[in-house]
């Protein structure tokens, strides 16, 4: 039997030790893995972007604020779902965070049931978001294997151009196009043209 919590990781960032302790006690009691940080800076230095997780962060802290932390995560294209802890006077500010992608905000003193429901929603979203994020990252790694010429050929394959048309476009022979196609298929681990399109366009675009 594994002793590792199965529900996912919850990051808590708050400069109030009592709040951190309270949240850790509550969430660990519900079988979540909890990692607490007293500042946004310490969180950023230890945050593992590969982990399926969510973030509960105080909107007002000394040093980097919760708002600034959200902006940093947005810049890094992080899929981490965020809920803000706010005081009564911070509600207009918290509404602004939701416009930037935060899932919700909770006011102090918060209700345990409300918080637990939010965490459950965030982790459900995190599983989907992180899967998409990893897929995009994997796609990026695969696409980086292509030479410039192979990328040009792939762009035209995606556009529906035939080998002869691609050859004319690029001023190369049909045999050279065929060789590039074979290399592209191999480098992108694609067995069929449909596989190739899914990788080149991304799963969502291929399904559209």
N, C-alpha and C positions, 0 to 999 in steps of 0.2 A: 504493500500500500504506500503510495507516494504521500509525503508530507508537504509537498509543494502546493500552494493554493492554485486551484484550477480556474478561478473566475477571471483572472487578469490582474494587471498591475495598475495601481492608482498612485499617481504622483501628487503630493500635497506640498504646496509652496506657500508659506505664511511666516511672517516674522514674529508671530505670537506663539510662544512655546505651548501655552495652554490649549490653543486651537489645534495645533499640530498633534498634541498628545490625545486630545479628544477624538479627532478624526481617525487617528491611527487605531485607537482602541475600538471605535465603532466599526471600522471597515475590516480590520483583521478578524473581528468577531464574526463577520459574515463571509470569511474565507477569501478575502482579497489580499493580494500582496501589496503592501503599502511602503512607499519610499518618501520620506519627509525631508524637506529642505527649508532652511530659515531665510533664504534669499533666492531671487531669480538667478543671480550670478552663479551661485553654487549648483543650482538645478541645471543650468545650461552646461556647466563643466562636466556633469556626470550623466546627463540624459542620454539614453540609448535609443536612437531613432529606429532601430530594428525591432524594438519591443512593442507588442500590441498592448497599448496602455491608454490612459486618459489622464487629464490634469485638472486638479482643483487648486485655484490660485486666488490669493487675496488681491483685490483690486488696488489697494493702497499699501505700499511697503516702503521702508527706507531703502535707498539705493534705487535699483531698477524697479519700476512699478509693474503691476500685473498687466497694464495696458502695453507697456513697452516690451514686456516679455511676449505678449501675444503678437506684437508687430515683428519681433525677431523670428518667431516660429513661422509666421506667414512668409517672411522673406526667405526662409530656409525650405519653403514648400512642405512643411511638416504636416502629416495627416492627423496629428494628435488632437482629439476632441477636448474642448476646454469648457469648464464651468467656473464662474467667478464668485467669490465670497464678497459680499458688499455690506457696508453700513447703510442706514436709511438714506443719508444724504448722497450716496453714490449711485442711486438708481438711474438717473439720466445718463451717467457715465457708463453704467453697465449695459443699458440699452444700446449704446454706441458700440460696445464690444460685440454684441450679437449681430449688428450690421456687418461686422468684420468677420463673422463666422463662428463666434462662440455659441455653444449649444443653449446656454441658459445662465442665469445667475440666481444665487440664493442670498437672502438677507440674514444678517445676524440678529438675534439668535435663530439658527436654522432648525427646522424640524428633521428628525432623523429619517423618517419615512420618505420625506421629500428628497433628501440627499441621496438615499439609497436607490430610489427610483431613477434619479438622474444618472448616477454612476452606472446602473444597469443599462440605461439607454446609450450612454457614452461608449461603453465597452462593446455593445452590439454594433454601433457605428464604426468603432475602431477596427473591428475585425474586417469589415468590408473595405474601409478606407486604407488600411495597411496592406490588404491583399492587392488593391489597385495600385498603391504606391510601389510595392515590391515588383509588381508586373511591369510598371513603367520603368523602374530602375533596371530590371532585367532586359527589357527591350532596348534601353539606352546602351547597355553593355554590348548586346548583340550588334546593334547598328554601328557601333564604334569600330567593329571589326572590318567594316567595308572600306575599300579604297574610294577615292573620290569618283573614279570612273564607275565603279560598281554601284555607288550611291546614285549616280546619274542614270544608270540602266534601271535600277530598282524604281526610281521615281517614274520612269516611263512605263514600266511593267504595271505599276499601280494605276497609272492613267489609262491603261487598257491598250497601249501601243503594241503592235506586232513586232516581231524580231526585225523584219525588213524596215519598218518605219523607224525603229530605234537606231538601226544601223545608219539610215539616212540622216536622222537627227544629229547623231554624234560623229558622222563621217568615218565610220569604221565598218568592217566587213560583218556579214551575218554570222560567220563562224566565230568572230571575236565576241559578238553579242551572246551567242550560245555559250561560249566559254565563261563569260561574265555571269550569265544566268546560273550556270552550274556552280560557280564559286559562291554566288549569293545564297543559293539554296543550302549549300553545305555550311557556310558561316552562320546562317540564321537558323540552322537545325530545322529546316522546312522540308517536308516530304512532298507537298503538293503546292500548287499555286494558291489554293485557299489558305493553307498554312502561312504562306508567304504574305498574303494580304493581311491576315490577322496580326502578324508580327509587325508589319510595316505601318499599319493604320492604328494598331492598338485594338484590344478586344472590343471595347465599347463602340468604336467607329466601325469595326467589321460587322457588328451586329445590327448597326443602324440601317 
